Amino acid sequence: MSLIPEMSRLRTLEPEIDDQRPALLHRSLVTHPHVVYRASGSYLHLADGRSILDACGGAAVAVIGHGNPQVIADTAAQMQRTNYIHTGAYTTTAAENLARLVLEPTTAVDGKGGLFAHGLTRAFFVGSGSEANESALKIARQYFVEKGELQRQHFVSRRQAYHGNTLGAMSISSVRGRRVPYEDILLPNVSFVDPAFEYRYRHDGETEEKYAKRLVFELEAHFLSVGPEKIISFIAEPVVGAASGCVTAPKAYFSGVRSLCDKYGILLHFDEILCGMGRTGSYFAFEQEDGGVLPDIVTIGKGLGGGYVPLAAMLVNERVVDALRHGTSVFNHGHTFQAHPTACSAALSVQRIIRRENLVSRCAQLGRKLGRRLRSELQHCKYVGDVRGRGLMWALEFVRDKSTKTPFKPSIGFGALVYQAAFDHGVAVYPCVGTVDGVIGDHILLAPPFNISEDELDVIVSTVRRAYDEVELHYERMINQNAV
């Protein structure tokens, strides 16, 4: 028997929302979000009767779709066994098994197997990606405190990067629009280098190899200007998410970065909150980088729990653990709800389904098809500057002039218009602004579930093309009327 009520019954159970007197603080104080009364498979069913194909997984979260009965049953069973414990004194098999499964992505579904993958040996589960990155900043600092290198107090991140909304995570983020109100209270000991963003920053006539070498050379120059003995870690997304839209690095870039970090004793922290957990066609996004690049710290989220629970994690390698073990033997950090048994059980169920159904390889296969379809349908369009992505994570960047890559003015909201047109036709994409420098530029992000059907993929592409055509026509009319 399904644990999900029928639509008709759910309608009777859900009370009407008083739009005139909202009690919930929404992101916008002007507009009210759509009410979702049920979600199933790849669809969101709205209270107004519409069904929306969720082509972005919310925010690249719903990796196995919505309403999976096995995950729901496993979560309910865990709540009947143990719904909460405090990790200062207790642990649960749900948390222990999830950690082992995540750290051994190539072993059997039951988590039994040999060595930990990629040298990552411990997992620390928290409630959000921001918390995971906060935890990573703290364990990286404590690593050097335990080693007696107290002068290491500086973090290096990249421009056009987003790592979270808490003050520490925001400090290593460079999305200007999000930072503005808090600029004066963010961490001062953070600096930024250029992103590995070929479409925007690779020079004319510069080969991919030369571009990668230039970026690594500039990074080393930055390390030397700060003083490499002062730097704790370098933080980067292997595939950049919403900040600039599915941006992959040139070949040999990350192997060069790893070599620099080794040279100067700097920790390498990969933020895979959005791009990891199979989203880009491999379990960890960094697995696809040349040279077998291995990080010291990885943060994961979103696809970890698949949206069934709020859950993220920090993964660390053995040398970080060893430094703490041979020092105070304590990680000086913690949360009341870390390694929450219900959340870990739900995520364990999600991850077992991903393995059992070979959804990571399916993600890679469908991703290649989606990329081909998007490029075929939209690459030639007048205002589509770039179509890029990996796995089931793709972006369309919109530009006013393709020859110069000049972005639209923010007031035009081209990407937001495409989002709205697609939504009106029953498909939800993820609209993003600030693609170029955190203020100007826009793109849309596609990140459907790994088990989406091929027919649904075709609907996504055809609907996005239809939405784009409508917005292009609208914009051309505005030009003819001298309204822009």
PyMOL commands that set and color helices and strands:
alter all, ss='L'
color gray80, all
select helices_A, chain A and resi 7-13+57-60+69-81+93-103+117-119+129-146+167-171+176-185+198-201+208-226+228-230+253-264+285-288+302-304+318-325+341-356+359-378+414-424+454-480
alter helices_A, ss='H'
color red, helices_A
select strands_A, chain A and resi 36-40+43-46+51-54+120-126+154-158+190-193+231-236+239-240+247-248+267-272+297-300+312-317+384-389+394-398+427-428+430-433+442-446
alter strands_A, ss='S'
color yellow, strands_A
deselect
rebuild
show_as cartoon
